[in-house]
Amino acid sequence: MEKVFAQICNPALPSQLGGCGGGSVEQGGKVVGGLISGIVGIVFLFGFLLTLAYLLTGGMQWITSQGDKTALESARNKITHAIMGLVIVASAYAIFKLIGNFFGIELPNIKIPTISGQ
């Protein structure tokens, strides 16, 4: 027996977003899958950009420290934390891709299976 996950149709939503009225429920599953893919992609992009900004501010702080030991230590910690953040974001993306390849899910084309109630 094959296990199937279902996308429930919501009569309050328009048919393009998975509503029951007039459209196919399967189209709603594609939209929800695309929405999840978009959110995951935005989270990874935001994490990468935040890490890059943190790395740049640490570098600027290092340059402008003028030999002050506490400012230099603070800048070094900021750069170290930024590199650790970059490693965490990259490893999270790699794990996500690995799980996606294992289960056959592509990030931009997540398809949520649907069950038609008719």
C-alpha positions in Angstrom: 0.0 0.0 0.0 1.4 3.4 -1.0 1.4 6.3 1.5 0.0 9.5 0.0 0.1 12.9 1.6 -2.9 15.0 0.8 -3.4 18.7 0.2 -6.7 19.7 1.8 -8.8 22.1 -0.3 -10.0 25.2 1.5 -13.3 26.7 0.2 -12.5 30.1 1.6 -9.4 30.4 -0.8 -9.5 31.2 -4.5 -8.8 28.2 -6.7 -5.3 29.4 -7.6 -4.3 29.0 -3.9 -5.9 25.6 -3.3 -9.6 26.5 -2.9 -12.4 24.2 -3.8 -14.3 26.6 -5.9 -14.1 26.1 -9.7 -10.5 25.1 -10.0 -8.6 21.9 -9.5 -7.3 21.0 -6.1 -4.0 19.8 -7.7 -3.2 23.4 -8.8 -3.4 24.5 -5.2 -0.9 21.8 -4.2 1.5 23.2 -6.8 1.0 26.7 -5.5 1.6 25.7 -1.9 4.7 23.7 -2.9 6.0 26.8 -4.8 5.3 29.0 -1.8 7.2 26.6 0.5 10.1 26.5 -2.0 10.1 30.3 -2.2 10.2 30.7 1.6 13.1 28.3 1.9 15.0 30.0 -0.8 14.5 33.4 0.7 15.6 32.1 4.1 18.8 30.8 2.7 19.4 34.0 0.7 18.8 36.2 3.7 21.1 34.0 5.8 23.9 34.3 3.2 23.5 38.1 2.9 23.4 38.6 6.6 26.6 36.6 7.0 28.2 38.6 4.2 27.2 41.9 5.8 28.5 40.7 9.2 31.8 39.7 7.6 32.2 43.1 5.9 31.4 45.0 9.1 34.0 42.9 11.0 36.6 43.6 8.3 35.8 47.3 8.4 36.1 47.3 12.2 39.5 45.5 11.9 40.8 48.1 9.5 39.6 51.0 11.7 40.8 49.5 15.0 44.1 51.4 14.7 45.9 49.0 16.9 43.5 49.1 19.8 43.5 45.6 21.4 39.9 45.5 22.4 38.6 46.8 19.1 40.9 44.3 17.3 39.6 41.5 19.5 36.0 42.5 18.8 36.6 42.6 15.0 38.3 39.2 15.1 35.4 37.7 17.0 32.9 39.3 14.5 34.8 37.8 11.5 35.1 34.4 13.2 31.3 34.4 13.9 30.6 35.4 10.4 32.7 32.6 9.0 30.9 30.1 11.4 27.6 31.5 10.2 28.6 31.0 6.6 29.5 27.4 7.3 26.2 26.8 9.1 24.2 28.3 6.2 26.2 26.3 3.6 25.8 23.1 5.6 22.1 23.6 6.1 21.7 24.1 2.3 23.8 21.0 1.7 21.7 18.9 4.1 18.5 20.3 2.5 19.8 19.3 -0.9 20.9 15.9 0.3 17.5 15.2 1.9 15.8 16.5 -1.3 17.9 14.2 -3.5 17.2 11.2 -1.1 13.4 11.8 -1.3 13.3 13.1 -4.9 12.3 16.6 -4.0 13.7 19.6 -6.1 13.9 22.9 -4.3 12.2 25.1 -6.9 9.6 22.5 -7.9 8.2 21.0 -4.7 5.0 19.2 -5.6 2.5 18.4 -2.8 0.3 15.4 -3.9 -3.4 16.0 -3.7 -6.5 13.8 -3.2 -9.6 14.8 -5.0 -12.8 14.5 -3.0 -15.0 13.8 -6.0 
